[in-house]
Amino acid sequence: MRSFGSGARLLVAATLGLLLVVPVAAPVAAQDASAAPAPVLADVNADAGALATRFMEILGMPDADKGAELQTFLADEFQIVRANGTWADKAAYLANPATVHEFKVENVVGTQHEDLVVVSYMLETTETIDGVETTSHAPRLSVFHWDGMQWQLAAHSNFGVLEAPVMEPSASPAA
């Protein structure tokens, strides 16, 4: 009978270890393979502007429709920071979204890297936030990510001029 040296035993142990890991990793790889890769935007400025416009269009919908659309349009990690310094995560925003009455998106600059699109733009809007109607013309920054099926809004920020800075969250982001 032939005996194996310590090097051969190490090789057998490593091979067995690999066999134990592969079945666990296979379902993860299969799941990732089913998701479509992010499309490369043909005209990144125009396409990024269309994503920002879509957000405003959703906010202009009746409340019943708006909630359902926002649920899928906003990424789970969504955060918004408003010009007054308040912010909200997805759950807090869904509970009290803005209502856009009129808007104009202009001066769009978009960039894309793989499954991320960053868009900066000027937004002129008349909207109601927390029951107060305001009109503003301010720079905005939105970040979208591809979830395997669609672009989702992960972050949105309003860089309007503050009268008095406030840094109190509407809801604490989940840790």
N, C-alpha and C positions, 0 to 999 in steps of 0.2 A: 504494500500500500504506500502511496506517495504522500508525503506530508508537505504542507505549504509553509514557506518562511513568513516572517513578519510582514514583508513587503506585499506578498500575495494576500495575506489576511487583510491588510489595509485596503487593498484594491477591492476585495470582495465586500468589505464593510461599506466602502464608499459607493459601490454599485448598488448594494441593497438600500442604502440611504437615499440614493437618487431615485430608485424605483418607488420608494415610499412617498417622496415629494412630488413626483410627476403627476400621479392621479389627482392630488389636491390642487395643483396649479392648472391642470387642463381645463376645468370649468371656467376659471377666470379668463384664460386665453380665449376660450370659445365665446365668452360673453363680449369681450373687447372686439373680437373679429366680426360680430354681428352688427356693431355700430358703424355707420358710414363715416368715413373720414370727412373732415370739414371741407366744404367746397372752397376753392380758391376764388376770391371775388374778382370778377373780370375788370370792374371799374370800382376800386376800393372806396373812393370818395362818394360816388353815387350810391353804391350798395350800402355803405355804412350810414349814409344820410337816410336811406330808406328804412333802415332799422330804427334809427332815432325817430323818424316820422311815424313809424308803426307804434312806438310807445305813446306818442302824443295822441294818435288816433284811438288807441285803446282807452286812454284816459278821457276821451270825449264821448265814449259810449254811455248808454244808460247804465245805472248801477248794477242791475242784474246781469247784463252782458259783460260789463267791465270786470267784475270779480272772476268770472269763469275764464276770460281771456288772460287776465293777469296771472292767474294760477299757473298757467302753462308757459306764459311769456317770461315770467320772472324766474331766474335760477333759484335753487334752494338756498344758495349762499348770498342772495341779493341783499345789498345795503344801499340806502339813499342818504345823502347828506344835503340838507337844504341851505339856502343862503343865510338863514337865521341861525345856523349852527346846530339845529336839531337833526337827529338821524333816526332811521328805523331799519329794522331787518324785514325780511319778507312777511312774516306773520303780522307784525305791527302795521306794515304798509297795506297789506290786504284788508286789515280791519278799518283803515281810514285813508283810502287813496285820494289823491287830488282829482279834481274834475276840471278838465281843460275845455274852455269855451271856444277859443280861437288860438291859432298858433302859426308861426312861420319859422321854418328851419333854414338857416343860411350859413355861408362860409364854412362848409363842412370840410374837415380834414380827417381822413380815415387811414388807419394802418392795420395790417393783418400779419399775424405770425401764427401759422398752423391753425389751431382751433380758437384763437382769440382775435377779436376785432376791437380796436380802441377808436372812438370817434369823438372829436372835439368840434363844437359848433356854437353858433350864436342862436339863441332861441328867443323869439318874441312871442309872448304868451299872455293870454288873459285866462286865469284859472282860479279855482276856489280851493284853498288849503285850510283845513281845520275851520271851515265855515267862513273864512275871510276871502273875499274876491280881491285879487291883485292883478296888476298888469306889469310885466317886466320885460326887459331886453337885456339878457345876460348870457355870458359864456357858460356852456355846459360840457360835461365830460361823461361819456357812457362807455361801459365795457361790456362786451358780449362774448359769450363762449358757445361753442358748438357742443351740443349734448349727444351727438350721434344721429339726431333726426332734425334738429332745428337750432337756430340761433336763439339763445336766451340772454336776457339782460341780467348781468351779475352785479353791476354797480352803476350808480348815476349820481352826479354831483352838480349842484348849481353854484356858480361862482359870482353871483350877484353881490353888489356892494352892501355890506352890513351897516345898519344904523348903530347897532350895539351888539357886539359879539356875544353869542350864547353857546355854551358847549354842554348842553344837557341832552342826553339821548331820549328819544321817544320810547325806545325799548332797548334793553341791553342785548347786544348780539350774544348768541349762544357761545359758550366757551368751548 
